[in-house]
Amino acid sequence: MNDDRNLGDKMKLPWNKMPIAGAMFNPGSAVEYRTGEWRVAFEPVIDHEKCTMCLLCWIFCPDVSIIRTEKKIEVDYDHCKGCGICATECPVKAIEMVKVQ
């Protein structure tokens, strides 16, 4: 995983530092944990030339890992698990699931 692509600079703790059973006691506290670190097989890569900003990837992402900016979308690799739903739902195939190095 290439850390310079991660958008979540405020995320401090790796997923294995989560409380027992993953229990979160404060609302919104899960954002502090980089749960995307357990992604082992594939990660989404966006071809911005193909992307039409339809935001279907953003709607369907179960981990809220698609970040909307004014001009493009990005992937929050700190939380992305690599499930591939974004790539499956993309109508123009602008998202490719690439093997993690």
A tleap script that builds the chain and sets N, CA, C and O, in Angstrom:
source leaprc.protein.ff14SB
mol = sequence {
  NMET ASN ASP ASP ARG ASN LEU GLY ASP LYS
  MET LYS LEU PRO TRP ASN LYS MET PRO ILE
  ALA GLY ALA MET PHE ASN PRO GLY SER ALA
  VAL GLU TYR ARG THR GLY GLU TRP ARG VAL
  ALA PHE GLU PRO VAL ILE ASP HIE GLU LYS
  CYS THR MET CYS LEU LEU CYS TRP ILE PHE
  CYS PRO ASP VAL SER ILE ILE ARG THR GLU
  LYS LYS ILE GLU VAL ASP TYR ASP HIE CYS
  LYS GLY CYS GLY ILE CYS ALA THR GLU CYS
  PRO VAL LYS ALA ILE GLU MET VAL LYS VAL
  CGLN
}
set mol.1.N position { 0.847 -1.181 0.000 }
set mol.1.CA position { 0.000 0.000 0.000 }
set mol.1.C position { 0.887 1.237 0.000 }
set mol.1.O position { 1.842 1.321 0.772 }
set mol.2.N position { 0.581 2.168 -0.840 }
set mol.2.CA position { 1.366 3.374 -0.991 }
set mol.2.C position { 0.792 4.457 -0.087 }
set mol.2.O position { -0.256 5.025 -0.394 }
set mol.3.N position { 1.465 4.750 1.027 }
set mol.3.CA position { 0.932 5.662 2.038 }
set mol.3.C position { 0.756 7.093 1.551 }
set mol.3.O position { -0.078 7.817 2.094 }
set mol.4.N position { 1.518 7.527 0.540 }
set mol.4.CA position { 1.374 8.907 0.090 }
set mol.4.C position { 0.066 9.130 -0.662 }
set mol.4.O position { -0.288 10.278 -0.931 }
set mol.5.N position { -0.671 8.056 -1.014 }
set mol.5.CA position { -1.968 8.205 -1.663 }
set mol.5.C position { -3.094 8.275 -0.635 }
set mol.5.O position { -4.229 8.583 -1.001 }
set mol.6.N position { -2.824 8.007 0.604 }
set mol.6.CA position { -3.875 7.983 1.610 }
set mol.6.C position { -4.346 9.387 1.928 }
set mol.6.O position { -3.546 10.298 2.143 }
set mol.7.N position { -5.655 9.543 1.954 }
set mol.7.CA position { -6.240 10.854 2.206 }
set mol.7.C position { -6.477 11.105 3.683 }
set mol.7.O position { -6.716 12.245 4.080 }
set mol.8.N position { -6.417 10.073 4.500 }
set mol.8.CA position { -6.789 10.203 5.902 }
set mol.8.C position { -5.624 10.516 6.813 }
set mol.8.O position { -5.272 9.695 7.660 }
set mol.9.N position { -5.019 11.673 6.667 }
set mol.9.CA position { -3.897 12.032 7.522 }
set mol.9.C position { -4.276 12.066 8.995 }
set mol.9.O position { -3.415 11.909 9.861 }
set mol.10.N position { -5.563 12.271 9.286 }
set mol.10.CA position { -5.982 12.339 10.678 }
set mol.10.C position { -6.125 10.955 11.321 }
set mol.10.O position { -6.273 10.853 12.539 }
set mol.11.N position { -6.081 9.887 10.510 }
set mol.11.CA position { -6.169 8.550 11.061 }
set mol.11.C position { -4.847 8.206 11.720 }
set mol.11.O position { -3.791 8.298 11.093 }
set mol.12.N position { -4.903 7.813 12.974 }
set mol.12.CA position { -3.683 7.599 13.725 }
set mol.12.C position { -3.393 6.140 14.007 }
set mol.12.O position { -2.233 5.728 14.003 }
set mol.13.N position { -4.418 5.358 14.248 }
set mol.13.CA position { -4.221 4.018 14.770 }
set mol.13.C position { -4.473 2.931 13.731 }
set mol.13.O position { -5.440 3.013 12.975 }
set mol.14.N position { -3.614 1.914 13.685 }
set mol.14.CA position { -3.881 0.797 12.788 }
set mol.14.C position { -5.067 -0.026 13.296 }
set mol.14.O position { -5.441 0.057 14.466 }
set mol.15.N position { -5.649 -0.818 12.398 }
set mol.15.CA position { -6.853 -1.579 12.728 }
set mol.15.C position { -6.641 -2.516 13.903 }
set mol.15.O position { -7.577 -2.772 14.660 }
set mol.16.N position { -5.412 -3.042 14.075 }
set mol.16.CA position { -5.184 -4.009 15.150 }
set mol.16.C position { -5.083 -3.363 16.533 }
set mol.16.O position { -4.854 -4.056 17.524 }
set mol.17.N position { -5.250 -2.059 16.604 }
set mol.17.CA position { -5.291 -1.360 17.887 }
set mol.17.C position { -6.734 -1.034 18.295 }
set mol.17.O position { -6.965 -0.321 19.271 }
set mol.18.N position { -7.701 -1.567 17.531 }
set mol.18.CA position { -9.111 -1.344 17.861 }
set mol.18.C position { -9.436 -2.038 19.175 }
set mol.18.O position { -8.776 -3.014 19.532 }
set mol.19.N position { -10.445 -1.554 19.905 }
set mol.19.CA position { -10.856 -2.226 21.132 }
set mol.19.C position { -11.309 -3.654 20.844 }
set mol.19.O position { -11.646 -3.992 19.709 }
set mol.20.N position { -11.314 -4.477 21.869 }
set mol.20.CA position { -11.735 -5.872 21.749 }
set mol.20.C position { -13.103 -5.946 21.081 }
set mol.20.O position { -14.012 -5.194 21.435 }
set mol.21.N position { -13.249 -6.844 20.125 }
set mol.21.CA position { -14.470 -7.077 19.357 }
set mol.21.C position { -14.828 -5.882 18.466 }
set mol.21.O position { -15.926 -5.833 17.911 }
set mol.22.N position { -13.924 -4.937 18.329 }
set mol.22.CA position { -14.185 -3.790 17.468 }
set mol.22.C position { -15.232 -2.843 18.014 }
set mol.22.O position { -15.779 -2.031 17.267 }
set mol.23.N position { -15.523 -2.931 19.313 }
set mol.23.CA position { -16.545 -2.080 19.921 }
set mol.23.C position { -16.088 -0.629 19.930 }
set mol.23.O position { -14.992 -0.317 20.397 }
set mol.24.N position { -16.921 0.244 19.418 }
set mol.24.CA position { -16.651 1.671 19.403 }
set mol.24.C position { -17.588 2.334 20.399 }
set mol.24.O position { -18.807 2.217 20.280 }
set mol.25.N position { -17.036 3.017 21.361 }
set mol.25.CA position { -17.848 3.577 22.432 }
set mol.25.C position { -18.233 5.034 22.219 }
set mol.25.O position { -19.154 5.534 22.864 }
set mol.26.N position { -17.538 5.710 21.323 }
set mol.26.CA position { -17.850 7.106 21.032 }
set mol.26.C position { -18.315 7.218 19.587 }
set mol.26.O position { -17.694 6.630 18.702 }
set mol.27.N position { -19.387 7.954 19.323 }
set mol.27.CA position { -19.848 8.106 17.945 }
set mol.27.C position { -18.749 8.663 17.060 }
set mol.27.O position { -18.059 9.611 17.433 }
set mol.28.N position { -18.590 8.067 15.881 }
set mol.28.CA position { -17.588 8.528 14.937 }
set mol.28.C position { -16.174 8.105 15.258 }
set mol.28.O position { -15.244 8.487 14.548 }
set mol.29.N position { -15.985 7.326 16.312 }
set mol.29.CA position { -14.630 6.979 16.730 }
set mol.29.C position { -13.946 5.997 15.781 }
set mol.29.O position { -12.720 5.889 15.806 }
set mol.30.N position { -14.699 5.275 14.944 }
set mol.30.CA position { -14.088 4.316 14.026 }
set mol.30.C position { -13.225 5.005 12.981 }
set mol.30.O position { -12.337 4.374 12.408 }
set mol.31.N position { -13.463 6.278 12.721 }
set mol.31.CA position { -12.678 7.010 11.731 }
set mol.31.C position { -11.214 7.116 12.163 }
set mol.31.O position { -10.345 7.372 11.329 }
set mol.32.N position { -10.935 6.925 13.434 }
set mol.32.CA position { -9.569 7.006 13.936 }
set mol.32.C position { -8.729 5.794 13.559 }
set mol.32.O position { -7.506 5.834 13.696 }
set mol.33.N position { -9.353 4.716 13.089 }
set mol.33.CA position { -8.641 3.476 12.824 }
set mol.33.C position { -8.499 3.225 11.331 }
set mol.33.O position { -9.467 3.355 10.582 }
set mol.34.N position { -7.300 2.867 10.896 }
set mol.34.CA position { -7.018 2.594 9.488 }
set mol.34.C position { -7.388 1.146 9.174 }
set mol.34.O position { -6.516 0.282 9.077 }
set mol.35.N position { -8.657 0.893 9.020 }
set mol.35.CA position { -9.126 -0.475 8.803 }
set mol.35.C position { -8.799 -0.993 7.413 }
set mol.35.O position { -8.925 -2.193 7.172 }
set mol.36.N position { -8.391 -0.147 6.505 }
set mol.36.CA position { -8.006 -0.595 5.173 }
set mol.36.C position { -6.693 -1.356 5.159 }
set mol.36.O position { -6.345 -1.951 4.139 }
set mol.37.N position { -5.956 -1.356 6.258 }
set mol.37.CA position { -4.677 -2.059 6.310 }
set mol.37.C position { -4.825 -3.573 6.210 }
set mol.37.O position { -3.837 -4.263 5.960 }
set mol.38.N position { -6.017 -4.103 6.395 }
set mol.38.CA position { -6.158 -5.557 6.269 }
set mol.38.C position { -6.496 -5.978 4.843 }
set mol.38.O position { -6.712 -7.162 4.584 }
set mol.39.N position { -6.545 -5.040 3.930 }
set mol.39.CA position { -6.748 -5.349 2.513 }
set mol.39.C position { -5.507 -6.089 2.030 }
set mol.39.O position { -4.393 -5.579 2.149 }
set mol.40.N position { -5.695 -7.288 1.487 }
set mol.40.CA position { -4.536 -8.089 1.093 }
set mol.40.C position { -4.473 -8.429 -0.390 }
set mol.40.O position { -3.394 -8.764 -0.879 }
set mol.41.N position { -5.563 -8.360 -1.116 }
set mol.41.CA position { -5.548 -8.835 -2.491 }
set mol.41.C position { -5.561 -7.706 -3.525 }
set mol.41.O position { -4.619 -7.569 -4.305 }
set mol.42.N position { -6.625 -6.901 -3.534 }
set mol.42.CA position { -6.789 -5.894 -4.582 }
set mol.42.C position { -7.182 -4.547 -3.993 }
set mol.42.O position { -7.755 -4.461 -2.907 }
set mol.43.N position { -6.855 -3.493 -4.748 }
set mol.43.CA position { -7.286 -2.156 -4.373 }
set mol.43.C position { -7.778 -1.431 -5.625 }
set mol.43.O position { -7.277 -1.680 -6.722 }
set mol.44.N position { -8.759 -0.532 -5.467 }
set mol.44.CA position { -9.286 0.171 -6.631 }
set mol.44.C position { -8.369 1.309 -7.082 }
set mol.44.O position { -7.819 2.054 -6.271 }
set mol.45.N position { -8.227 1.413 -8.394 }
set mol.45.CA position { -7.467 2.510 -8.988 }
set mol.45.C position { -8.395 3.186 -9.997 }
set mol.45.O position { -8.984 2.523 -10.851 }
set mol.46.N position { -8.517 4.492 -9.893 }
set mol.46.CA position { -9.463 5.245 -10.718 }
set mol.46.C position { -8.759 5.844 -11.923 }
set mol.46.O position { -7.723 6.496 -11.794 }
set mol.47.N position { -9.333 5.615 -13.094 }
set mol.47.CA position { -8.871 6.249 -14.325 }
set mol.47.C position { -9.687 7.542 -14.471 }
set mol.47.O position { -10.840 7.509 -14.900 }
set mol.48.N position { -9.090 8.654 -14.117 }
set mol.48.CA position { -9.802 9.933 -14.105 }
set mol.48.C position { -10.179 10.407 -15.510 }
set mol.48.O position { -11.062 11.251 -15.661 }
set mol.49.N position { -9.520 9.875 -16.527 }
set mol.49.CA position { -9.888 10.217 -17.907 }
set mol.49.C position { -11.247 9.607 -18.270 }
set mol.49.O position { -12.021 10.217 -19.007 }
set mol.50.N position { -11.535 8.419 -17.760 }
set mol.50.CA position { -12.804 7.734 -18.044 }
set mol.50.C position { -13.932 8.162 -17.113 }
set mol.50.O position { -15.102 8.118 -17.493 }
set mol.51.N position { -13.591 8.571 -15.909 }
set mol.51.CA position { -14.595 8.857 -14.879 }
set mol.51.C position { -15.522 10.001 -15.306 }
set mol.51.O position { -15.069 11.053 -15.756 }
set mol.52.N position { -16.826 9.769 -15.153 }
set mol.52.CA position { -17.825 10.788 -15.504 }
set mol.52.C position { -18.400 11.477 -14.266 }
set mol.52.O position { -19.309 12.299 -14.382 }
set mol.53.N position { -17.881 11.149 -13.093 }
set mol.53.CA position { -18.356 11.710 -11.818 }
set mol.53.C position { -19.833 11.394 -11.567 }
set mol.53.O position { -20.556 12.213 -11.000 }
set mol.54.N position { -20.278 10.211 -11.987 }
set mol.54.CA position { -21.673 9.827 -11.744 }
set mol.54.C position { -21.910 9.526 -10.262 }
set mol.54.O position { -23.047 9.575 -9.793 }
set mol.55.N position { -20.848 9.219 -9.531 }
set mol.55.CA position { -20.845 8.970 -8.088 }
set mol.55.C position { -21.532 7.673 -7.669 }
set mol.55.O position { -21.856 7.506 -6.493 }
set mol.56.N position { -21.760 6.757 -8.599 }
set mol.56.CA position { -22.316 5.469 -8.202 }
set mol.56.C position { -21.353 4.733 -7.268 }
set mol.56.O position { -21.791 4.049 -6.343 }
set mol.57.N position { -20.058 4.869 -7.501 }
set mol.57.CA position { -19.070 4.248 -6.613 }
set mol.57.C position { -19.209 4.799 -5.192 }
set mol.57.O position { -19.134 4.051 -4.217 }
set mol.58.N position { -19.408 6.090 -5.091 }
set mol.58.CA position { -19.562 6.761 -3.795 }
set mol.58.C position { -20.835 6.283 -3.090 }
set mol.58.O position { -20.841 6.081 -1.875 }
set mol.59.N position { -21.901 6.105 -3.855 }
set mol.59.CA position { -23.177 5.653 -3.278 }
set mol.59.C position { -23.077 4.232 -2.756 }
set mol.59.O position { -23.577 3.932 -1.671 }
set mol.60.N position { -22.427 3.342 -3.526 }
set mol.60.CA position { -22.422 1.926 -3.182 }
set mol.60.C position { -21.292 1.487 -2.250 }
set mol.60.O position { -21.353 0.384 -1.708 }
set mol.61.N position { -20.280 2.300 -2.051 }
set mol.61.CA position { -19.137 1.892 -1.222 }
set mol.61.C position { -19.581 1.639 0.219 }
set mol.61.O position { -20.048 2.560 0.888 }
set mol.62.N position { -19.440 0.396 0.707 }
set mol.62.CA position { -19.889 0.081 2.061 }
set mol.62.C position { -18.988 0.646 3.163 }
set mol.62.O position { -19.388 0.694 4.326 }
set mol.63.N position { -17.790 1.069 2.805 }
set mol.63.CA position { -16.856 1.589 3.805 }
set mol.63.C position { -16.680 3.098 3.742 }
set mol.63.O position { -15.817 3.651 4.424 }
set mol.64.N position { -17.482 3.761 2.937 }
set mol.64.CA position { -17.397 5.207 2.747 }
set mol.64.C position { -15.952 5.604 2.407 }
set mol.64.O position { -15.408 6.565 2.950 }
set mol.65.N position { -15.358 4.842 1.501 }
set mol.65.CA position { -13.958 5.048 1.123 }
set mol.65.C position { -13.782 5.839 -0.165 }
set mol.65.O position { -12.652 6.103 -0.575 }
set mol.66.N position { -14.870 6.217 -0.802 }
set mol.66.CA position { -14.778 7.060 -1.990 }
set mol.66.C position { -14.964 8.505 -1.536 }
set mol.66.O position { -15.979 8.850 -0.930 }
set mol.67.N position { -13.989 9.329 -1.830 }
set mol.67.CA position { -13.988 10.730 -1.408 }
set mol.67.C position { -14.307 11.601 -2.621 }
set mol.67.O position { -13.646 11.508 -3.656 }
set mol.68.N position { -15.318 12.440 -2.481 }
set mol.68.CA position { -15.683 13.378 -3.544 }
set mol.68.C position { -14.913 14.672 -3.349 }
set mol.68.O position { -14.903 15.246 -2.260 }
set mol.69.N position { -14.275 15.119 -4.407 }
set mol.69.CA position { -13.686 16.456 -4.400 }
set mol.69.C position { -14.419 17.245 -5.475 }
set mol.69.O position { -15.295 16.708 -6.153 }
set mol.70.N position { -14.074 18.484 -5.629 }
set mol.70.CA position { -14.789 19.321 -6.597 }
set mol.70.C position { -14.603 18.834 -8.033 }
set mol.70.O position { -15.528 18.918 -8.841 }
set mol.71.N position { -13.411 18.324 -8.352 }
set mol.71.CA position { -13.120 17.960 -9.736 }
set mol.71.C position { -12.982 16.471 -9.993 }
set mol.71.O position { -13.023 16.051 -11.149 }
set mol.72.N position { -12.818 15.650 -8.949 }
set mol.72.CA position { -12.634 14.218 -9.161 }
set mol.72.C position { -12.950 13.436 -7.891 }
set mol.72.O position { -13.200 14.008 -6.830 }
set mol.73.N position { -12.932 12.128 -8.029 }
set mol.73.CA position { -13.097 11.270 -6.863 }
set mol.73.C position { -11.753 10.628 -6.543 }
set mol.73.O position { -10.915 10.441 -7.425 }
set mol.74.N position { -11.563 10.299 -5.294 }
set mol.74.CA position { -10.351 9.642 -4.823 }
set mol.74.C position { -10.758 8.477 -3.935 }
set mol.74.O position { -11.906 8.390 -3.499 }
set mol.75.N position { -9.819 7.589 -3.671 }
set mol.75.CA position { -10.065 6.464 -2.777 }
set mol.75.C position { -9.339 6.712 -1.464 }
set mol.75.O position { -8.155 7.049 -1.453 }
set mol.76.N position { -10.044 6.545 -0.376 }
set mol.76.CA position { -9.446 6.633 0.958 }
set mol.76.C position { -8.906 5.241 1.283 }
set mol.76.O position { -9.630 4.390 1.800 }
set mol.77.N position { -7.632 5.021 0.973 }
set mol.77.CA position { -7.031 3.706 1.177 }
set mol.77.C position { -6.865 3.354 2.654 }
set mol.77.O position { -6.595 2.199 2.985 }
set mol.78.N position { -7.022 4.324 3.536 }
set mol.78.CA position { -6.972 4.020 4.971 }
set mol.78.C position { -8.180 3.208 5.418 }
set mol.78.O position { -8.120 2.512 6.431 }
set mol.79.N position { -9.285 3.293 4.660 }
set mol.79.CA position { -10.501 2.572 5.046 }
set mol.79.C position { -10.992 1.565 4.016 }
set mol.79.O position { -11.814 0.709 4.343 }
set mol.80.N position { -10.511 1.647 2.789 }
set mol.80.CA position { -10.943 0.741 1.715 }
set mol.80.C position { -10.494 -0.683 2.026 }
set mol.80.O position { -9.330 -0.918 2.351 }
set mol.81.N position { -11.433 -1.636 1.923 }
set mol.81.CA position { -11.119 -3.045 2.173 }
set mol.81.C position { -10.834 -3.801 0.883 }
set mol.81.O position { -10.434 -4.964 0.928 }
set mol.82.N position { -11.032 -3.161 -0.266 }
set mol.82.CA position { -10.763 -3.815 -1.532 }
set mol.82.C position { -11.855 -4.761 -1.984 }
set mol.82.O position { -11.572 -5.745 -2.669 }
set mol.83.N position { -13.084 -4.489 -1.619 }
set mol.83.CA position { -14.197 -5.393 -1.939 }
set mol.83.C position { -14.550 -5.387 -3.422 }
set mol.83.O position { -15.064 -6.384 -3.930 }
set mol.84.N position { -14.285 -4.285 -4.131 }
set mol.84.CA position { -14.536 -4.211 -5.559 }
set mol.84.C position { -15.926 -3.770 -5.960 }
set mol.84.O position { -16.241 -3.740 -7.150 }
set mol.85.N position { -16.761 -3.428 -5.004 }
set mol.85.CA position { -18.122 -2.982 -5.342 }
set mol.85.C position { -18.072 -1.726 -6.203 }
set mol.85.O position { -18.862 -1.589 -7.137 }
set mol.86.N position { -17.170 -0.821 -5.909 }
set mol.86.CA position { -17.069 0.415 -6.693 }
set mol.86.C position { -16.773 0.098 -8.157 }
set mol.86.O position { -17.379 0.686 -9.053 }
set mol.87.N position { -15.849 -0.822 -8.403 }
set mol.87.CA position { -15.492 -1.193 -9.774 }
set mol.87.C position { -16.650 -1.891 -10.479 }
set mol.87.O position { -16.877 -1.674 -11.670 }
set mol.88.N position { -17.375 -2.723 -9.752 }
set mol.88.CA position { -18.512 -3.431 -10.334 }
set mol.88.C position { -19.623 -2.474 -10.722 }
set mol.88.O position { -20.255 -2.652 -11.763 }
set mol.89.N position { -19.871 -1.465 -9.905 }
set mol.89.CA position { -20.974 -0.529 -10.150 }
set mol.89.C position { -20.645 0.576 -11.136 }
set mol.89.O position { -21.555 1.240 -11.634 }
set mol.90.N position { -19.376 0.792 -11.430 }
set mol.90.CA position { -18.982 1.878 -12.340 }
set mol.90.C position { -19.479 1.585 -13.752 }
set mol.90.O position { -19.056 0.603 -14.361 }
set mol.91.N position { -20.379 2.430 -14.287 }
set mol.91.CA position { -20.953 2.158 -15.609 }
set mol.91.C position { -19.977 2.352 -16.765 }
set mol.91.O position { -20.212 1.828 -17.854 }
set mol.92.N position { -18.883 3.097 -16.554 }
set mol.92.CA position { -17.919 3.332 -17.631 }
set mol.92.C position { -16.599 2.592 -17.390 }
set mol.92.O position { -15.621 2.793 -18.110 }
set mol.93.N position { -16.591 1.738 -16.369 }
set mol.93.CA position { -15.403 0.922 -16.041 }
set mol.93.C position { -14.158 1.783 -15.824 }
set mol.93.O position { -13.072 1.463 -16.307 }
set mol.94.N position { -14.338 2.875 -15.091 }
set mol.94.CA position { -13.226 3.778 -14.777 }
set mol.94.C position { -12.445 3.318 -13.549 }
set mol.94.O position { -11.405 3.895 -13.228 }
set mol.95.N position { -12.931 2.291 -12.861 }
set mol.95.CA position { -12.249 1.796 -11.663 }
set mol.95.C position { -11.782 0.368 -11.932 }
set mol.95.O position { -12.572 -0.508 -12.286 }
set mol.96.N position { -10.500 0.162 -11.758 }
set mol.96.CA position { -9.910 -1.160 -11.956 }
set mol.96.C position { -9.381 -1.664 -10.615 }
set mol.96.O position { -8.751 -0.919 -9.865 }
set mol.97.N position { -9.644 -2.925 -10.328 }
set mol.97.CA position { -9.113 -3.534 -9.122 }
set mol.97.C position { -7.726 -4.081 -9.461 }
set mol.97.O position { -7.583 -4.971 -10.299 }
set mol.98.N position { -6.717 -3.538 -8.799 }
set mol.98.CA position { -5.328 -3.863 -9.088 }
set mol.98.C position { -4.742 -4.649 -7.916 }
set mol.98.O position { -4.993 -4.334 -6.753 }
set mol.99.N position { -3.964 -5.665 -8.241 }
set mol.99.CA position { -3.327 -6.501 -7.219 }
set mol.99.C position { -2.421 -5.635 -6.336 }
set mol.99.O position { -1.621 -4.846 -6.840 }
set mol.100.N position { -2.557 -5.790 -5.019 }
set mol.100.CA position { -1.740 -5.055 -4.063 }
set mol.100.C position { -0.330 -5.639 -4.105 }
set mol.100.O position { -0.159 -6.857 -4.055 }
set mol.101.N position { 0.665 -4.783 -4.197 }
set mol.101.CA position { 2.066 -5.231 -4.249 }
set mol.101.C position { 2.582 -5.590 -2.885 }
set mol.101.O position { 3.740 -5.985 -2.747 }
savepdb mol mol.pdb
quit
